[in-house]
Amino acid sequence: MKNFIKLLLPALLLASCGTEGGSRLALDPQDSNDKTEVVSHGRIEIGEKLKNPYSCSNMEAALSALYPTRSDARIPVTDLYVRFLPKTAEDFSRLEDLGLVLFDHPLDCEILEDGDYYHDPSIPEDEITWQYAVVPVGFDFPSDIKCEKLEDCFIPKESAPTRGLGDVDWDAVEARSFEDTGNADLLPVTTRARTKSKPSGKITIKDDKLGKVVGVSCVKITANVFVKVSTTYTDAQGNYSFPAKFSSKPKYSLCFQNKMGFTIGMNLILVPASVSTLGKDDPDGIDVTIDSKSDATLFRRCVVNNAAYDYYQRCSATDVTMPPKKIRFWILNKLNASSALMMHQGAILDNKLVSNFLQSYKIIVQMFSPDITIGSKDKNGKYDEIYSTVTHEMAHASHFSIVRSSYWNPYASYILSSYITTGDCYGTGNGENAGYCEVSEMWAFHVQNMVYKERYGVNPNRGCSNWFYPNILTILEEGGVTRAQICASLKPSVTNAGFLKNELINVCPAKKTLITNTFKKYNK
């Protein structure tokens, strides 16, 4: 798998348009009073198996210790702790579609070194590892995906069946089970005197260029203590509240799967969404503020998340065509170049040049299927630069939604051929399929510049020195042609600037003079 990645990265660089894991690190916000959190990347190191306080046998022992007259009582099974071994990315997606929260590491083992991912040593590195989950009794297991039951569990909750045990203080039983199983360190000092809490808080990030803190919008957040698992999403402002109550210290993690449907991945594993662990903390919840001095990987993921989320909101507000559903991002920190490969949507791999370049690795690339790659080299800690890059690639994704693969493949062919022959992915504007690049980059740079101006108050004029002159569209929008009208003109038949001009006139006949004169000014 690692050798595959080393070979894949040059291919991604060649197929990229030119808009441009690490060690255990402390997340230490420089501009807030928030507590220091620990963020870890790389491979999780697993230690010895621990006693699960939620196993039925351990909960029964705790019940017997607190209620000696109930020593013969049998606690009902509420949940099953299991593990699955999906063989393909499709198997993995099917499990997620069943509503399962999947962990790639055991939930009942000591973690010696936390991180983003774990791979069972008994599973080949290029295959999906065991996926651990907690499912309710009566769960309908897929018959064609290998599964093993690890333990019967009783997880106290309001709806748990406790016939004949209705007067039991389950909070006390739960705490006693933690103590008896050697997990008392997970109980806050005030556990005995407090009630359970639904963890809540706020996840924010500072945009230095904007000069303020903003929420990490609509990202998935997970809390778990052993097999007790709860998930929720932050809202647009970064606020979150879990549906489940906890009396012990949960482990909090950000899973970069957004409520809008896109995911941010690239952990050298066949899982679409990366995870950043925030550590174990108070059952009341945690507040985290990330800034340019924080852990770089977490910073990059949060900015990409926010930029993509903001782009969807802008599309909704301006009637610009939405990108396809379930966009998959990769963040590649060793590359400057970014790209809208749209592999998950069926593009690129139909291109003969790219397929020949990847050769026997084509099948593995199809399993990963990135849509957008963000080259973050030299952008670390720079919110506005990452934000701007994501906007550019999302504009490409909107274009792809309209034209699909039959348009995208010749566009990618031009980008690849130009890089090979000239060292510049945009080339000179000559040669076969140059018009595809002309239209696509005019649109993407225009949107990138306009959105940047709307957010930061200044137009960076990126790409305006290139032969395709994206400022043509900027002049038109400032002259009254709406962004939605420009987007509506990006039809599959519009394969060069001349066709784009004619289609804009068809869409906006009242602006014919402005359109004609602006294209003429740039000899288009």
MILO-5474 format. One record per residue (C-alpha): residue in one letter; x, y, z. Coordinates in steps of 0.1 Angstrom, whole numbers, plus 5000, padded with zeros to 4 digits. Layout:
aXYZ...
This chain:
m500050005000k502850245009n504650164976f501350234958i501050574973k504650664964l503850584928l500450744928l501551084940p503451174907a500351074888l498251304908l500751584903l500651534865a496851534865s496651844888c495652194877g498152444890t496252654915e498852604934g500351255093g502951335115s503851295151r501951335184l501451715187a499751955211l496852155200d497552475219p495452765207q497553085209d494653325209s492153165234n491953045269d490852695259k492652405275t495352225255e494151925237v496251645223v495951565186s497751255172h498351135137g499750825122r499150475133i497450385166e499550165189i497349905207g498249765241e496649495263k492949405263l491049585290k487949475310n484849625294p482749785321y479649755299s479849375294c476849195308s478948985331n480749295346m477549495349e475949195367a478849175391a478549555399l474749515404s475349225428a477949425448l475549725452y472349515456p473249195473t469649075473r469749095435s472748865432d470848625410a469448885387r470248855350i470849185332p469349185296v471649225266t470949555250d473849575225l476449345208y480049445205v481149305171r483649335143f483249315106l485849235079p484649415047k486549305015t485749604993a485049974996e481549884986d481249655016f482449935039s479950175024r477149925029l477949895066e477950275069d474650295051l473250065078g473850345103l476850185119v479650385135l482750195125f486150205143d489250055128h490649965162p489349765192l487249955217d488349745246c492149775243e494650005259i495850275234l499550325239e499850585212d496850755197g496550845161d494350855130y494150495120y495050135130h495649825108d495349475123p498749305118s496948985107i495349175077p497449255046e498349625044d496449665010e493149525024i490549685047t491249605083w488749475109q485949735116y484649735152a481049845160v478249825185v474949715172p471549665190v470149325198g468149215168f470449375142d470149225107f473649135098p474649125061s475148765053d477948825028i480249035051k482348845076c481348925112e482348815147k480548875180l483048985206e480849045237d477249085250c476749425265f474349615287i474549995280p472250185304k469950425286e466350545292s464950295268a466949995281p464749695291t465149645328r462149435338g462149375376l465049615380g463249945376d464350085410v468050025404d470350325403w472050235370d474350535372a475750395404v475950045389e477850185359a480350365381r480850055403s481549855371f484150105361e485850085395d485749705396t487149665361g490149895368n488750185348a488150425377d490550685361l487850745335l485350865362p485451235371v486051315407t482451425412t480851125396r479051005427a477351345433r476451425397t473951315371k474851215336s475451485310k474951515273p478251645262s478051975244g480452245233k481852435203i484652355178t486052675162i488952785141k490553125136d490753275101d493653515105k492953695072l489353745082g490453845117k487953635136v487053295149v484553085129g482752755136v483952425121s480752375102c478652065101v481451815107k480851475124i482051445160t482151115180a482351045217n482950695231v483850525263f484650165255v481450035237k479250335246v479250535214s477450855204t477751075173t476451415162y477351695139t478352045147d476052325134a477252595110q478652785139g480552485153n478152415182y477352055191s475351845215f475351475218p472151275221a473551035247k474451105283f477851015298s479151005334s482650895325k485251065303p484651005266k487251005239y486251285215s487151265178l486351465147c485451245117f485751455086q482451355071n480351665066k476551685069m476551805032g477751455022f481451525013t484351345031i488051435036g490251135035m493851015029n495050795057l496750535035i493650315041l490550225022v488350455043p486950775028a486850995060s489951085081v489651105119s491451355142t491351245178l490951515204g491551295235k489651195266d487951475284d484951595305p481651425300d480051775299g481851825266i484852025253d485452355236v488252355211t489652655192i492152585164d494452845149s497552865127k499752755156s497652445162d498352095149a498852145111t496951835100l493851925120f494052285108r494152185071r491251945075c489052205093v489752465066v488952235038n485752135056n484752495060a485652605025a483652315009y480652375032d480752745025y480852674987y477652454990q475952745008r476952994982c475652764954s472352744972a472253124977t473253214941d471552924921v474952804909t474952434900m475852224930p478851984929p477951614927k476951434958k479551254980i482651444969r485851284982f488751504991w492351414996i494751665012l498251605000n500751805020k503751734998l502251884967n501552244957a499152154929s495552084935s493051914911a489451824905l490051464893m486451354899m487450994900h484750894923q482251044898g483650834870a486151074853i489851054846l490350684845d488650674811n491550884799k494050664780l497050874790v496250854827s495350484826n498650394808f500550604833l499050424863q499150084846s498549804871y497650054898k494450154881i492249914901i493550034934v493050394924q489450304916m489050174951f490250504966s488550724940p489451074950d487451354934i489351664946t492951674958i494151974977g497952034976s498652215009k502452245006d503452605017k499852675027n500052535062g498552775087k497252995059y493452975061d492753205032e495053025008i493652685015y490052825014s490752984980t492152664966v489152464977t486852714962h488652684928e488352304928m484752314939a483952544910h485352274888a483152024905s480052244897h481152244861f481551874862s477951834874i476851994842v479151834816r480151504832s482951264821s482651304783y483751664788w486151604817n488251344800p489551564772y489951844796a492151624818s493951494787y494951844778i496151924814l498251604814s499751644779s500652004786y502451924818i504451644801t505451854771t505852204786g506052164824d502952394827c499652224831y497852504813g500252504783t500152774758g496552754747n497352564715g496852204707e493951954709n491452014736a492852354747g489352494745y488152264773c490952404795e490052754785v486452734795s487052534827e489852754840m488053084831w485152964853a487152824882f489553124885h486653364882v484653194910q487853164931n488553534928m484953654934v484353434964y487753544979k486653914974e483253844990r484953685020y488053905024g487154225006v489854214979n490154044945p493453854944n493153834905r494553484905g494953334870c494453664853s497853664836n497053324819w496053304783f492353214791y491753554810p489253464837n488853844843i486553834813l483853674835t484653904864i483954204842l480654044830e479553964866e480354314877g478354434847g475154254857v475553904843t474953684873r477153394884a474253154879q473853274843i477553224837c477252874852a474152794831s476252874800l478852604807k477052344786p478752034772s478852194738v480752494751t484352374744n486152704738a485753084746g483953154713f481252904721l481053044757k480553394744n477753284721e476053084749l476253374773i474553594747n471753324744v471353314781c471653694786p470553864754a470154204772k473854194779k474954124743t476954444739l478754404772i479554034764t480654104728n482954394737t484454224767f485453914748k486654134719k488854324743y490754004751n490753884715k488353604723
